[in-house]
Amino acid sequence: MRLKLRIMKKIVSSVFVIFLFLSCATNPFTGQKTLALVPNSQLFPMAFQEYSQFLSEHDVVTGTKEAQMVKNVGQKIAAAAEKYLNANGYPGYLKDYQWEYNLVNDPTVNAWCMPGGKIVVYSGILPVAQGEAGLAAILGHEVSHALANHGQQRMSAAELQTLGAVAGNVALSKDSKNQQIFNQAYGIGTTVGIMLPFSRKHESEADQIGLYLMAIAGYEPMAAAELWERMKANAGGNAPPEFLSTHPSSDTRINNITSWAPAAKEEAKKFGVTSFKR
């Protein structure tokens, strides 16, 4: 048993070491090193192709006031991102991004962004957004995922998780009983202890960056906290415990956004923005 535990600890520790030493990109908003095992030169074209395929298979809304609002607000958020990046020493950072915003007729309360800037907003989230400022909070969050290369990091982390599982199974290949125990422990341990916290960190990071972007674009950052109050009410208490979720709880997000909002407004003032639309 002790030998088995030592092997498991060694494998998991090795995964952590790989996480640290294979970080080879920099988040332009935090300055932190990030996982980048899959280069954007490969990832972006794949994402663009998947996005086109998705649009071809779904009911894309065009020619309506809501569809135009999605595009207009999205363009304002992207322009704010470019201003921020240029002002902070990252000119040309967006050269490979291809921003696109589409409204899809679907009652799901959701929106998402693919690597490289391809965004979908489901019509079901618009009543919760309640207008431009709420939509700016949503799009600011989604654009931030793209800017911080969170998709790239998630793919890289999943590859490392798989690598650790393979290494463990090879190490225990002659001990089927302990191999089975390892697989169960490793799967639960890396998911709850690494992958889910990793995802929650990305969500919080996108919330914070998104606040700055929506403020620079001229929207009131506290509209994001109000959005999450409505999202919480819409969920009706059906969310899983935070430690088992890919996302922070609504209460955590509301508290974080409330504490970050003043700094976002101060940042916007550096770009001449002194009034904020609700």
C-alpha positions as CSV (number, residue, x, y, z in Angstrom):
1,M,0.0,0.0,0.0
2,R,2.8,2.4,0.9
3,L,4.5,1.7,-2.4
4,K,1.3,2.3,-4.3
5,L,0.8,5.6,-2.5
6,R,4.3,6.7,-3.2
7,I,3.9,5.9,-6.9
8,M,0.6,7.8,-7.1
9,K,2.2,10.8,-5.3
10,K,5.2,10.8,-7.6
11,I,3.0,10.7,-10.7
12,V,0.7,13.5,-9.5
13,S,3.7,15.6,-8.4
14,S,5.3,15.1,-11.9
15,V,2.1,16.4,-13.5
16,F,2.4,19.5,-11.3
17,V,6.0,20.0,-12.3
18,I,5.0,19.7,-16.0
19,F,2.3,22.3,-15.4
20,L,5.0,24.7,-14.1
21,F,7.8,24.2,-16.5
22,L,5.8,23.9,-19.8
23,S,4.2,27.3,-19.3
24,C,5.4,29.2,-22.3
25,A,2.9,32.0,-23.0
26,T,2.1,35.2,-21.1
27,N,-1.4,36.5,-20.2
28,P,-1.2,40.2,-21.3
29,F,-3.7,41.2,-18.5
30,T,-2.1,39.5,-15.6
31,G,1.5,39.0,-16.7
32,Q,1.3,35.4,-15.6
33,K,2.8,32.5,-17.5
34,T,0.2,30.2,-19.0
35,L,0.0,26.7,-20.5
36,A,0.4,26.7,-24.3
37,L,1.1,23.2,-25.5
38,V,-1.2,23.7,-28.5
39,P,-0.1,26.8,-30.5
40,N,-2.7,29.3,-31.6
41,S,-1.5,28.9,-35.2
42,Q,-3.1,25.4,-35.0
43,L,-5.9,26.1,-32.6
44,F,-7.4,29.2,-34.3
45,P,-8.0,27.6,-37.7
46,M,-9.6,24.6,-36.0
47,A,-11.9,26.8,-34.0
48,F,-12.9,28.9,-37.0
49,Q,-13.8,25.8,-38.9
50,E,-15.9,24.4,-36.0
51,Y,-17.6,27.8,-35.6
52,S,-18.6,27.8,-39.3
53,Q,-19.9,24.3,-38.9
54,F,-21.9,25.3,-35.8
55,L,-23.5,28.2,-37.6
56,S,-24.5,26.1,-40.6
57,E,-26.4,23.7,-38.3
58,H,-28.2,26.3,-36.1
59,D,-30.8,29.0,-36.5
60,V,-28.7,32.2,-36.8
61,V,-30.8,35.4,-36.2
62,T,-30.1,38.1,-38.7
63,G,-31.7,41.5,-39.5
64,T,-33.2,42.1,-36.1
65,K,-32.6,44.8,-33.5
66,E,-31.3,42.1,-31.1
67,A,-28.9,40.6,-33.6
68,Q,-27.5,44.0,-34.4
69,M,-27.2,44.9,-30.7
70,V,-25.1,41.7,-30.2
71,K,-22.7,42.8,-33.0
72,N,-22.5,46.4,-32.0
73,V,-21.8,45.7,-28.3
74,G,-19.3,43.0,-29.3
75,Q,-17.4,45.4,-31.6
76,K,-17.3,48.0,-28.8
77,I,-15.8,45.4,-26.4
78,A,-13.2,44.3,-29.0
79,A,-12.3,47.9,-29.6
80,A,-11.8,48.4,-25.9
81,A,-9.6,45.4,-25.8
82,E,-7.4,46.7,-28.6
83,K,-7.1,50.1,-26.8
84,Y,-6.0,48.4,-23.6
85,L,-3.5,46.1,-25.2
86,N,-1.9,48.8,-27.3
87,A,-1.6,51.1,-24.3
88,N,0.0,48.3,-22.2
89,G,2.7,47.2,-24.5
90,Y,0.9,44.5,-26.6
91,P,0.5,46.1,-30.1
92,G,-0.3,43.5,-32.7
93,Y,-1.5,41.0,-30.1
94,L,-4.9,40.7,-31.9
95,K,-3.5,40.3,-35.4
96,D,-4.6,36.6,-35.7
97,Y,-8.0,37.2,-34.0
98,Q,-11.1,37.2,-36.2
99,W,-13.9,38.7,-34.1
100,E,-17.4,37.5,-35.0
101,Y,-20.6,37.8,-33.0
102,N,-23.8,35.9,-33.9
103,L,-27.1,35.6,-32.2
104,V,-28.6,32.1,-32.3
105,N,-32.3,31.3,-31.8
106,D,-32.1,29.0,-28.8
107,P,-33.8,29.2,-25.4
108,T,-30.6,28.2,-23.6
109,V,-29.4,30.9,-21.1
110,N,-25.8,30.9,-22.4
111,A,-23.1,32.5,-24.5
112,W,-19.7,31.2,-25.5
113,C,-16.5,32.1,-27.3
114,M,-14.1,29.9,-29.3
115,P,-10.4,30.6,-29.4
116,G,-9.6,33.4,-31.8
117,G,-12.7,35.4,-31.1
118,K,-15.7,33.5,-32.5
119,I,-18.7,34.2,-30.3
120,V,-22.3,32.9,-30.0
121,V,-25.0,34.5,-27.9
122,Y,-28.1,32.4,-27.4
123,S,-31.4,34.3,-27.6
124,G,-32.4,32.8,-24.2
125,I,-29.9,34.9,-22.4
126,L,-31.2,38.2,-23.7
127,P,-34.1,38.5,-21.3
128,V,-31.6,38.0,-18.4
129,A,-29.2,40.6,-19.9
130,Q,-32.0,43.2,-20.0
131,G,-30.3,45.5,-22.4
132,E,-26.9,46.7,-23.6
133,A,-25.1,46.9,-20.3
134,G,-26.0,43.4,-19.3
135,L,-25.0,42.2,-22.7
136,A,-21.7,44.0,-22.4
137,A,-21.0,42.1,-19.2
138,I,-21.7,38.8,-21.0
139,L,-19.6,39.7,-24.1
140,G,-16.8,41.2,-22.0
141,H,-16.5,37.9,-20.2
142,E,-16.6,35.9,-23.4
143,V,-14.1,38.1,-25.2
144,S,-11.8,37.9,-22.2
145,H,-11.7,34.1,-22.5
146,A,-10.4,34.5,-26.0
147,L,-7.9,37.2,-25.1
148,A,-6.5,35.2,-22.2
149,N,-6.3,32.1,-24.4
150,H,-8.3,30.0,-21.9
151,G,-9.3,27.5,-24.5
152,Q,-5.6,26.9,-25.3
153,Q,-4.9,26.4,-21.6
154,R,-7.8,24.0,-21.1
155,M,-6.6,21.9,-24.0
156,S,-3.1,21.9,-22.7
157,A,-4.2,20.9,-19.2
158,A,-6.3,18.1,-20.6
159,E,-3.3,16.8,-22.5
160,L,-1.2,16.8,-19.3
161,Q,-4.0,15.1,-17.4
162,T,-4.1,12.4,-20.0
163,L,-0.2,12.1,-19.9
164,G,-0.3,11.6,-16.1
165,A,-3.0,8.9,-16.5
166,V,-0.9,7.1,-19.1
167,A,2.2,7.3,-17.0
168,G,0.4,5.8,-14.0
169,N,-1.0,3.0,-16.0
170,V,2.4,2.2,-17.4
171,A,4.0,2.2,-14.0
172,L,1.3,-0.1,-12.6
173,S,0.9,-2.3,-15.7
174,K,1.8,-5.4,-13.8
175,D,-0.5,-4.7,-10.9
176,S,-4.1,-4.7,-12.3
177,K,-5.7,-4.2,-8.8
178,N,-3.6,-1.1,-8.0
179,Q,-3.9,0.1,-11.5
180,Q,-7.7,0.2,-11.1
181,I,-7.4,2.0,-7.8
182,F,-5.0,4.5,-9.3
183,N,-7.3,5.2,-12.2
184,Q,-10.2,5.9,-9.9
185,A,-8.1,8.1,-7.5
186,Y,-6.3,9.9,-10.3
187,G,-9.5,10.7,-12.2
188,I,-11.2,12.1,-9.1
189,G,-8.2,13.7,-7.7
190,T,-7.0,15.6,-10.8
191,T,-10.6,16.6,-11.7
192,V,-11.6,18.0,-8.3
193,G,-8.1,19.1,-7.2
194,I,-6.7,20.5,-10.5
195,M,-9.1,20.7,-13.5
196,L,-12.1,22.2,-11.8
197,P,-10.2,24.8,-9.8
198,F,-8.3,25.6,-13.1
199,S,-11.6,26.2,-14.8
200,R,-13.0,28.3,-12.0
201,K,-9.8,30.4,-12.0
202,H,-10.4,31.1,-15.7
203,E,-14.0,32.1,-15.1
204,S,-13.0,34.6,-12.4
205,E,-10.2,35.9,-14.6
206,A,-12.6,36.5,-17.5
207,D,-15.0,38.2,-15.1
208,Q,-12.3,40.6,-14.0
209,I,-10.9,41.3,-17.4
210,G,-14.4,41.7,-18.8
211,L,-15.2,44.4,-16.2
212,Y,-12.2,46.4,-17.5
213,L,-13.2,46.0,-21.1
214,M,-16.9,46.9,-20.5
215,A,-15.9,49.9,-18.5
216,I,-13.4,51.1,-21.3
217,A,-16.3,50.5,-23.7
218,G,-18.4,52.9,-21.7
219,Y,-20.6,50.5,-19.7
220,E,-21.2,50.5,-16.0
221,P,-19.2,47.6,-14.4
222,M,-21.7,47.1,-11.6
223,A,-24.2,46.1,-14.3
224,A,-22.2,42.8,-14.3
225,A,-23.1,42.2,-10.6
226,E,-26.7,43.0,-11.4
227,L,-26.6,40.5,-14.3
228,W,-25.3,37.8,-11.9
229,E,-28.1,38.6,-9.5
230,R,-30.5,37.8,-12.3
231,M,-28.6,34.7,-13.4
232,K,-28.8,33.5,-9.8
233,A,-32.5,34.0,-9.7
234,N,-32.9,32.3,-13.1
235,A,-31.0,29.3,-11.9
236,G,-33.4,28.8,-9.0
237,G,-30.9,27.3,-6.7
238,N,-30.1,24.4,-9.0
239,A,-26.4,25.0,-9.2
240,P,-23.9,22.3,-7.9
241,P,-21.6,23.0,-5.0
242,E,-18.8,25.4,-6.1
243,F,-16.0,22.8,-5.5
244,L,-17.7,20.4,-8.0
245,S,-18.4,23.1,-10.6
246,T,-16.4,24.5,-13.5
247,H,-17.7,28.0,-12.5
248,P,-17.6,30.0,-9.3
249,S,-20.9,30.3,-7.5
250,S,-23.1,33.3,-8.4
251,D,-22.5,34.7,-4.9
252,T,-18.7,34.5,-5.4
253,R,-19.0,36.2,-8.7
254,I,-21.2,39.0,-7.4
255,N,-18.9,39.6,-4.5
256,N,-15.8,39.6,-6.7
257,I,-17.4,41.9,-9.3
258,T,-18.5,44.3,-6.6
259,S,-15.0,44.5,-5.3
260,W,-13.4,44.9,-8.7
261,A,-15.8,47.4,-10.2
262,P,-14.2,50.6,-8.8
263,A,-10.7,49.6,-10.2
264,A,-12.4,49.0,-13.6
265,K,-13.8,52.5,-13.6
266,E,-10.5,54.0,-12.7
267,E,-8.9,52.1,-15.5
268,A,-11.5,53.4,-18.0
269,K,-10.7,56.9,-16.9
270,K,-7.2,56.5,-18.3
271,F,-8.8,56.2,-21.7
272,G,-11.0,59.3,-21.2
273,V,-14.2,57.4,-20.2
274,T,-15.9,59.2,-17.3
275,S,-19.6,58.3,-17.8
276,F,-20.9,54.7,-17.9
277,K,-24.1,53.4,-19.5
278,R,-26.3,51.1,-17.5
